[in-house]
């Protein structure tokens, strides 16, 4: 007997309503099996807040409407009743300006009126000027401010319902507006019948007429109800216009969204890369994420009720939201940030991505024929099996990670003419690409990268970076191919050897550029100081030459010369007369025993071999001694090399200084654990020693010492000579 199989049950939804999600549990979730949005408590709170706002607005509108009606009937001071026209005009203008950028200014002005004008009117009443003509416009402005504030408050209440109760919004909003109008009329009746808003003329009439309570109550109800109906009509018109504008940002709706979504599911500052939100309602979800790399939003709904920003891509723009969910509303994405956008198999023909950022976007299988990629950043984009036929790719920026595998492309355009494609820029001319030809052409550029910097690049420091690479690390083959500014971004085009990864290039450039930029800045500042000192030295020498002319006469003056040879400056009297020693305040002395010779350094930093050698000794002393007493280690070998350089008489002071500096560099190489840096230091030191020794006579002692010591030192450092 066969047993009936148990009925299959739907997977239980994970309740994440009102939760703040952590990065740790995010990887374990299938968002399509989760309940997202507002919790029940949050919804109750939103409804209560909306109801409270509507009641407060009803009280304000009731007082304004009843006062307006009573003053209109029982007071004949006409200036005061200009308020009727003002209210009508303000309400009409408010309908058209409520979504404009002027709304914040209007709110500030109205709040100012609401707080200041009652105090001003009270002050005038206390000094006995309640009937003064100035008071009339003040009352009118106060009533207008109350009316418009009621519109704003009720709009916010309706916005809270629109965000928190999207499906039930129609009947809840109807209930809210109906309750607002009924309560407004009731308050108007009570306030008017009680005499709380009577003006002096009405008080006199009420004292003689016993039936005035009912009549004034009716007037209060009429005035407050008419104003309430007008405000409710403005609210309905506001939401109807907002739906027509396809979700354009609005200040009141944004405020309502910010308040309502406080109790929703939050992904704030999380990495949402590669998550799948497909076919999910995004209402009451905080999507202000740290990263949205290839996050899938296909067929999502309720974007207008989600909290978003532009910290990663331009997610706050309705056109970007529509594009991500697969229902684009425009083809113009000029200068739009679409970094890491998931657009797999999207229909994007004729789209304009000029100067857009598509870094890391997923465009696999996308229909992109006739699209414009002018100066577009497409680094790390996956174009696999996409259709790029007829695209304009002028100055687009791609890298080795940009994937063109299986791409469909019959021809491209290399430029535009008057913003449109032209056959004169078609490539290839007179034919189409052969299968795989476009990909092959692109792959020829695989040995170059375009690095993107958000801060301004110093070209001179950048050139020093690549010169440093050339001297110290030839394995990467890095070379600077170009520097270009595109908007706020700086594009550095870098060439490299085949097989070098992008990560190696980025790490090497970033770690070296900032250090060399600082060094260059210090050198630049020091150079300015040197130029200043040089100018002062030359002036001293010119003054001295003039004194020599005065002493030796015109014939001698013609033979006095100033020579600048490298850093030292020589002043020679070619007449041959012996001259007494002079002391010049320029950092050097004058030897006049055989002509006049000034010996000094224009930079004020003459070569001090003793100081340089001492600095080398300090570094050498930091090296560990050889563990074997009978065997020389790196420290002992370098000490012998230092002594050989110090004691050699064939070396010029400048050459000694250079060799000592590279003895110090070899000592530093023995201390660094970084093999690449050590290799660069050893290679550069060997080049300097070889170049210096070639300029010396073959009998120089230093040549023999270096030929014995250098191979041993290089071997001790772990390299072959």
Secondary structure, DSSP 4 states (H G I P E B T S, - for coil): -PPPPPPP-PPPPEE-TT-B--HHHHTT--GGGEE-S--HHHHHHHHHHHHHHHHHHHHHHHHHHHHHHHHHHH---GGGGGHHHHHHHHHHHHHHHTTSTTHHHHHHHHHHHHHHHHHHHHHHHHTT-TTSHHHHHHHHHHHHHHHHHHHHHHHHHHHHHHHH-STTHHHHHHHHHHHHHHHHHHHHHHHHHTTTT--HHHHHHHHH-TTHHHHHHHHHHHHHHHHHHHHHHHHHHHHHHHHHTTS---HHHHHHHHHHGGGSEE-TT-B-TT-B-TT-B-TTEE---SB-TT-B-TT-B-GGGSB--SSSS-TTSHHHHHHHTT--S-SB-TT-B-TT-B-TT-B-TT-B-TT-B-TT-B-TT-B-TT-B-TT-B-TT-B-TT-B-TTEE-TT-B--TT-B-TT-B-S-EES-EETTEE-GGGEESTTS-PPTTHHHHHHHTTTTEEEEEESSPP-HHHHHHHHHHHHHH--SS--EEEEEEEETTEEEEEEE--TT--HHHHHHHHHHHHHHHHHHHHHHHHHHHHHHHHHHHHHHHHHHHHHHHHHHHHHHHHHTEEEEEETTEEEEEETT------EEETTTEEEE-TTS-EEE--TTS----HHHHHHHHHHHHHTSPPPSSTTS--HHHHHHHHHHHHHH-SSS-HHHHHHHHHHHHHHHHHTT---HHHHHHHHHHHHHHHHHHHHTS-TT-HHHHHHHHHHHHHHHHTT---
